[in-house]
Amino acid sequence: MIKNGKFFVPPQGSHGDLKQLFSRLAATGAGRPVDKEGFPAGPWTPELLADAIAQIEANRSGIDLRTVQLWFQDNNKGISTTNIWWLARIFGCGDPQAASEWQAELSAAQSLLIAKRRNKRRTPKNDDRASPAQIQLPSLDRTPEISGATAQDEEVSRPRHGLGLATRSAALFSQRNHLNLPIMVFAGAVGLGFLAFIMDVHSVNYSPTGRSVRQVGFLWAPNWTLLFLLALPLYLLFVVDLLVFWEQTGRLKLGTQGKEESRKNWAIRINSFSPSYWAIFLMCLPVAGLLQWIDRCLGPLLTGDLGNYAVEWARLAIVRPDIISVAEAIVFTGLAYLYMGLCFFLFFAGLILLCTLAYDFCELARQTTDWSNRASHCDIHEIGRKIMRGIFRSAVLGLLIAICMKLQSTFMLSGERTIVSWLINDFLSIIGTHGGVADRLNYSMPTNYSSLLVVIATWAVFLYGTARIHTTLVGNTAAVSVDKEQPNHQNFSCKSYDTLSWARPTAVMSLLTASYLLIGVFQGFSGLLTIVLLLAIYSLVDPALRSRRGC
């Protein structure tokens, strides 16, 4: 049979495994050009097949010849989902319907190959002793596999038992109960609050020499209360909810593989970001946690010298030993900074997972846009919008976390009694009912630098995730417009993608960042901060910002 000028072999629903099916198709030259008499140009060779796959327009990364050579060999190696995709297009002769049928046929043969391999592994267990012939020595002619596609093919035949940091971190966000991780963080913050009560540093008034009384208690610091009791648990809740949706629903809708294979491919994607997890682990625990605790707490407590730091609950034992001893302060601050380091590791790990999710969605969407019977354009848009809104919610909370950090550090530079009175008096100065400006103190505040890092990381993930998804959805809409000109086009009722779905969240993020940067810069900044905080709360409730267009 000839289709699009190529030799077409229709799927026959055979019960052979992937190796048998692929060998038959390669030998018959399925998908190769035909001559004037209708005969195929000959069987496939690894070089010819690799070149044909690389010439597919949608395949931007090409394919490694070593990967194709493994398909022709008599081994137990399967073929990755992505490469099954390209083979289906080759054997389907460029016809979407035929290629879709061949993809289903190849996927079924792949499952049969995996089942046979598992049965073969269980068979030797029935013998008490293995004969020398049954002992398999490692082959010496295997070439190291370095390409991404080859690594995925190896993954199909040999599952990875990931016990690395990336796998363990992702497992924390993949629990069935979405509330487990937020509740653990919330419980840790509550525990620190109770310890502050027990050690009597929850609410302490301290009067520096020649200055007014200042509230330096633990519970009056928003970067230790509002941040860990409210902002971070909500952030983790949104990230967990989005990741569980992607793993259990979204990924299966866009892909053609089964649930188990989808889980394995998702694990491969997570492990590819492993160096990033180690980088943030070293940044959050040894550096931001341990070294910062030594510099800001342990050193001053042991020497009795405040240095250029303000008096607060962490260093209260230096000036008020009648309230808390140095030993108690060392233990309490050590636990607090260890908890902080772990929490910020979870925060940055969530950002990496959001990047992984956005990248995974774009790759699957790019592969499925040509397969109308596998995942409709409307499904792609619906899932893409949900991911964009989840990333937007998480980014808003990331900026709110940075605002909590900077509010406390900026308050410590003011001469006000409490952070609440500082914000109220600043707000009243807008209407002229409070015109006094408190003296500005001169202290070192590394928290300003930490909060800036949070802002930069949040913006990087927001721009990467939403911009990639935005580009994918716009391209998907353009593909629909082109497909409408084709005679076999299926008419979808899905509306075009709304560009404002990306512009509105970006505007909200910009306003939040502006309010963060202007904290303490001018008198009356709290007015802008109040308006932006109300907008942020509304964005968390309705991340679509009343944009109801599309699917």
Protein Blocks (a to p, Z undefined) as FASTA:
>chain_A
ZZehiacdddehiabdfklmmmmmmmnopoiacdfkopafbdcdfklmmmmmmmpmklmn
lpafklmmmmmpccfbdcdfklmmmmmmmmnnopaklmmmmmmmmmmmmmmmmmmmmmmm
mmmmmpmbdcfklpccddfkbccdfbfklmmmmmmmmccddfbfklmmmmmmmcfblmlm
mmmmmmmmmmmmmmmmmnopmbccdddehiacddfbfklpmklmmmmmmmmmmmmmmmmm
mmmmmmmmmmmmmmmbdfklmmmmmmmmmmmmmmmmmmmmmmmmmmmmmmmmmmmmmmmm
mnopnkjadcdfklmmmmmmmlpcfklmmmmmmmmmmmmmmmmmmmmmmmmmmmmmmmmm
mmmmmmmmmmmklocfklmmmmmmmmmmmmmmmmmmmmmmmmmmmmmmmmmmpcbfblml
mmmmmmmmmnopacbdcdddddddfklmmmmmmmmmmmmmmmmmmmmmmmmmmmmmmmmm
mmmmpmklccdfbdcddfklmmmmmmmmmmmmmmmmmgokaghklmmmmmmmmmmmmmmm
mmnnopaghZZ
